[in-house]
């Protein structure tokens, strides 16, 4: 009996200890809150197994909470109304020793003035965790905030330069508290932080670390591990996730669907209310995204540019309401390749209409007058028809000539030939044309002035792809001057590498742009020297191909760059800029480098038959398939490729300093179309050179040469 009594007492003691431990665990994971049930943080906490008690008002939450409990006063009226914390409420919090987070809240008697974030980013001001150190950067995009007084904020809002951290510190930079502690147990934010997925906060791993640290503070622990994370915009595949054999085809399908997801094909039903309203003079043609039920155009009124990098507080992203010639030609190619692959008559028809629109819209006025020195040239944009970028012309021509071959249509051959010859006759004797020409100059000086210039400008971003057009037309016509100027320019450019090169947003994009003309030079003259040039430039480019397949960005010598990294915090966001701050930053650029490297390397692999090159292209294809955007919530980015990707953390994050083309921009032409087209060429086991080898352009081209030269 005595033994049984001792056993019984031991069991009771064990049971009580267990109850105490379990009740302690429950208390540490119990949170009272005021918020919508759709709030991202509340949804996450439910998934993580927290014990949550909902209350309608802040006062009820504070009154009902047990002594020492955690309370979340999340703001359901963001951004319209800041919540005010009364002295009485603060006293109750102190008396009950509650641990409270008050979101988008003020301690002041009067409501503060609300501001919208522009170029500012969140800067860690105090060491929070090993992953959140002083001067580390995060983003709340174009959220809303207000000024507040705080002795030592944990997070600040400031316009600062840098990729992952504020490289110049916070000197001479206005700052505003974002998150700070008041007293012992109250934390306050001057913006909404809890709807992190809806507002697309980045980088996600840092915001996840923030909430793990802060939930630990609320629960009186050293930290919490969140096993889930809510994200509405993500890469299609993980870094090591196996790809099905059909993954690339699916990527192409999603890529073409994106044109419709975003309603980028202009339609007359919304043109006046959206395109006409927001285009302006073309200097900043930015406006809100189109309604989800907007009608898709058929290509006859052109294709918009895509998204700019501004993401609003509700997660929607701004559009660029501008019509550019290059986009039309490039997009026509994407539709033509998809039309061929999927035997889709609608895609083929859109491709045809985009070409018709391009020649009608951008070859009007003096560009369509045989006596004009600008005859045959393609205007840059609807608002700047008298500006002629050789590179923009080249990409449009390359896209349209590919489409023409796929569509088996020769009605554009004359205009394509005239476009190439128009650029050729405004190119100098050494094969260089400069960044751009203006119609005013052409009309004043005549085309012969430019054709006789001795300009030497080793700047592949602006020059190289027009050489590819000349080499292609030479192959069809055997007109020797086309080959001569191309060889002269390529030779001088290779000789000048690397110190003599000019670069735009980085040296890596210049290497990427050289691959295509080198591959086609080897096609027309497969000499040892030309193969050596091609192999050398490919090897220089692929030095920065990382294991996942992307091409890491690299800055060149600062003295020869057009748009280097910002020189100060004040300069952040004022000009075009790279995505990186220092060489070695783990960033891939789909606007300037990897997109153009992709098509160039495929052309080089097919020209040489190199298995090593083919392997590099396949690796890049897998990478692009993986990082394609997936989003059910924000359909107009579903299937896109953003400009920036951080391959180290596998997310969309980089320096957003570029004015107009930041980290989260999309582009229907430069980015989307070249990636779709190259993915399609890989599926066809072909190249642009092979697809267009039977072009019948020779006859109209020879006529254009006689008439225009």
C-alpha positions, 0 to 999 in steps of 0.5 A: 500500500505504501509503495502504491501511495508513493507511485500515485503521488509521483504520478500526480506530481509528474502530471502537474509538471506536465500540465505546467509545462504544456500550459507554459507552452500554450501561453508562450504561443498565445496571441491576442490580435486585432486584424482582418482574418486575411491578414498575411501575418495572422494567416501565417501564425495560424499555419504555424499553430499559434493560439490566436484570440481575435478581438474587434478593437484595440481596447478589447484586445488589451483588456481581455489579454492575460497578464504578460500576454502578447498582443498584435494591434494590426491596422485594418485601415491602412493606409487611410487612417493611422491608429492612435494609442491613448495614454489610458491604453498605454497605462493598461499595457504597462500595468498588465505587462503586456507585450504589444505591437502597434502597427501604423500607430502614433502616440501623438494627439494629432494624426500625422501627415501620410507619405508614400515611399518613392526610392526609400528602402528599409535600413536595419539600424541596430543588430537584430539577428545574424541575418539582420545586421546594421545597414542591411537593406529590405524593401516595403516597395511603394508603401505609406508611412509617416514621420515619428520621434524615436530615440533609437529605431530598429528599422529606418526608412532612407534613400540609400545606395547599395545592393544588399546594404547601405554602402555609404551609411546614413550620413547626409541622408534623411531618415524616418523610423519604421519600427521602434520600441517604446518603453519595455514592452511596446513596439510601434511601426510607422507603416504596415508590416503585417501584409508582407505578401500582399505588398510583396516585401523583399527580400523575403528571407530577411522579412522572414528573419525579422518576424522570427526574431520579433515573434520571439520577442513577443513570446519571451524566447530567443527566437522562433523558426517559421516553417511556412512563409506566405508568398504571392510571387515566386520563381516557378521552380526551386534551385535544385527542384527536378525539371520535367522534360516538358518544363521548357515547353511549358515555360514558352507557353507561360511566356506567351500567355503573359502577354495576355495576362498583362493585356499588353496588346493595345486595344481600342476599347481602352487606348484613350483611357489608359495609353493616351492618358499615361504616355505623355511625352514619353519621358515617364509614361507610367501609370497603374496596371490595366483592369484584369478584365481589359480586352486584349488587342490583336496586334494591329495597334501595337504592344506596350513595353511592360512593367516599370519597377514600382510596386504599390502598397496593394502589390499591384505594379505600375505599367509603362504606357509607351509604344516602341518600335523595337518591342513590336519586332521582338514580340512578333518573333516570340509570337511567330515561334510560339505559333509555329511550335504550337500550330496556333493561328492566333499567335501567327496572326498577331505576329503579322499584325505587329510587323505591319503596325511597326512599318506603318507607325515607325516608318512614316513621314521622312522615313518613308520618303525615298529622297529623305536621308532617313528613308528606311530607318525605324523611329525609336518610339511613337513620341520620339520618331526622329531618334534612331538607335542602331541597336533598337533598329537591329533588334526590331529587324532581327525579330521581324526577319525571323518572323517572316521566315517562320510565317513564310511571308515575303511581303516585308522583304523590301522594307527589311532590306531598306531598314538594314541599308538605311542603317548601313549608309548612316554607319561610318567607314569603320563600321561604327554608328554611335549611340543614336542619330537624330532626324534633324542632323540627318536632314541637315547633313545628309546620309553621306556625312555619316557614311564617311565618318571615321568614328571608332566606338567599341561599345557593343551594346549600341553597335554589335547587333547591327553588324549581325544584320549586315553579316546576315544580309551579306550572306544573302546578297554577297554585297562586299561592303557589308562584310568589310565594315562588319569585319573592320568594326569587329576587329577593332572592337576585339583589339580594344577589349577590355580596356578600350571598351565603353560599357553601359550598365556593366561590362558583362552586357557588352560581352553578351552583345558581342557573341551574336555578330562573332557567331555570324562572322564565323558563319560567313567566314569560318577562319581560324581567326574568327573562331579564335575571336568567338571562342575567346569572347565566349570564354570571357562571358562564361567565366561568370556563368554560375552553377545555376546557369545565370550570368553574374553581372560585372562592372567594368573600369569606372572611367569607361562606363556610361551608367556606373553605380551611384556615387552617393545616396543622393544619386540613387535613382536619378539615372540608369544604373546597374543592379549590383554595387560591387563585382561579386554581388550574386545578381543576374540581369535579364534585361541587359545580359543573360537575355542577349547572351542566351540567343548569342550563345545558341547561335554560336553553339549551332555555328560551331557544333561545340558540345561545351557551348551547347551545355552552357546554353542548356544550363542557361535555359534551365535557369531561365525556366526555373526563375520565370515568375509564378503568381496566381494573385498577381496575374499580370506578372505570371509567366514574366521574367523580372530584370533582376534575380538573386541566385544566392537567395533565390529571389527577386532582389537587387539594387533598384537604382535604375531610373525607369528599369529597376529590379522588378521591371518587365519588358515585352521586347528585350526580356520576354521575347528574346527568352521565349524565342531562344527557348523555342529555338532550343526546342526546335534544335535550330537557330535564327541563322538556320531558320532564315537561310532560305530568305528571298530577301536578296532581290529586294535588297539588291534593289535597295542597295542600288537605289539608296547607295 
